[in-house]
Amino acid sequence: MCGIVGYVGERNIESVLLVGLERLSYRGYDSSGIATLSDGELSYWKTPGKIWELEKVLQNMNVQGTVGIGHTRWSTHGEPNEVNAHPQVNTVKKIAVVHNGIIENFQALRQKLIAEGYLFRSQTDSEVIVHLIARYLQDDLLEAVERTLLDLEGTYAFAVIAEADPDRIIACRKGSPLIIGLGKNENFISSDINAIIQHTKEIVYMDDLDIAILNKSQVEFKKLGGAVYAKPSHQITWDAESADKSGYDHYMLKEIFEQPTVVRNIISNIVKGDQIQFDDLRISNEDLNRTTRFIIQACGTSWHAGLVAKYMIERYARMLTEVDISSEFRYRQMISGINDIVVAISQSGETADTLACIREAKSKFFKVLSFVNVRGSTIDRESDGVIHTLAGPEVGVDSTKNYVARVITLCLFTLYLAQLRWTVSPDQIKEMLADLKKIPDYIDQILAQKDKVKAIADRYYKKREFLFIGRGVNYPSALEGALKLKEISYIHATGYAAGELKHGPIALIDENLPVVCIAPHCSTYDKMMSNIQEVRARKGKTIVIATEGDAEIEAYADDIIWIPNTSEDLTPILTVIPMQLLSYYIAVNLECDVDQPRNLAKSVTVE
Ligand code: AGP
């Protein structure tokens, strides 16, 4: 899940490519490089490490040219070092390729090419692409690329430039995301809009097996082996500033503090009076009403939001709901019902495991409804119906505002179903919408306790293990809290259903183990109290998230963070905020790279 960018035009090519790579670096950040064509001559530079390492390399270079491509890497094949960084070039260094994806048959292709005398420098799967293009190149780069595509198996978004075709970039896509940015007398390619939004808001989404041929004045599209055809362009509605840090130290902190605005925006877009409206639902009320089962597919934080949705949909809409980790869905021998709907949840809309699920589901004639944040993403475009989660661009790898946005839109979808099926009275719907409208202020109240959470982080950041426990709709909150801490502090944190403690994990508890206990006032409160006392009995340190004014629980807490009182099913939206802040401050104390944690990437586009 690398990031690729490309440019044809008259701007300073070094800055267009470097700024683009910086903005794509949440997709992978272990090495990077660029290649340019200037007066028909190819030059390239690459280095291990973050984009600023590449900037340092280029400082003393005279980067020229009107055509260029760039890459920031998340290694799948070959360790992060200079030779494995992209661009990958051919033996005589006259062709350069940047690639995102996995070429599954690269070993066989590599053996064949080596036998034919091609010199391989790297351990990457991607290098086979440039040697195949060199092998097929006579006098037409496009033809060589098309012949190469016939040999490749797997997923790819790649761009190629060559001295043999000095004014053009050729870009191809199958499985991995790629967009084209249209400009005046200039054009762009990119893995996502973030890298080029400051230059253009008019973009074209590439579909599988699309080929784009870019020069300064135009972009042509064709299907592999097909004729040139026109593709519609789309206008992006948000601006580059919303993808900046706005004065915060980290994107993650900015995105945590954006949550009240995000929730207000979602409610004002979806709730009209007492009516709930979804613009792109595209699945009829009749189909929803006769749905026998929702089969939710998601990964990581999206999976946690799916688990919360299960509790809500079964409780209020009285509809059977199952939740799978996307990468495990394919191993189920699905007993499909004709009225089942597969629901995909994905912030990026590009997660390969979840994308593979919806393609599998569609091949079995399931209807697919997706909850997606990134408009125009592959999951957005390939689903039968979509509910956009409206959180705006999220750059911090540790997803925060998007979790809350997903839980809120899933909650609104639940109320929409309940309205449709009359499983909840109109008065109750009104009441829950009223509770929902208070959430932004409640989040503000919790964020106001940030110094208190920071003090707790200062006390525990040296601990190497944490437990998170919760019950019912807050069991997923425990999983989410643990994931937030793991991702950015590298502390071994685990989330458990609190009732599971005594079946094993309780053995871990002693005076060195902090246990975050999610215990708001609701139907699970009494049982959570017993679990907290079980932890205390073994000298575990309890960090309790409780409903403000709960004097009883205070006696059992080493540290306590208050959340305002709200209805049970909305508590996961509030209980996650203190855990986001706690993870953030612990990671800052440990001097971890909060926005670009090791070994991770924002959207996981490989399976
Ligand atoms: C969350 O903080 C992680 N970055 C990760 O678990 C993420 O939720 C997962 O990769 C799914 O991504 P998606 O929502 O874009 O599909």
Boltz pocket constraint, residues with backbone or C-beta under 6 A from the ligand:
constraints:
  - pocket:
      binder: B
      contacts: [[A, 299], [A, 300], [A, 301], [A, 302], [A, 345], [A, 346], [A, 347], [A, 348], [A, 349], [A, 350], [A, 351], [A, 354], [A, 397], [A, 398], [A, 399], [A, 400], [A, 487], [A, 601], [A, 602], [A, 603], [A, 604]]
      max_distance: 6.0
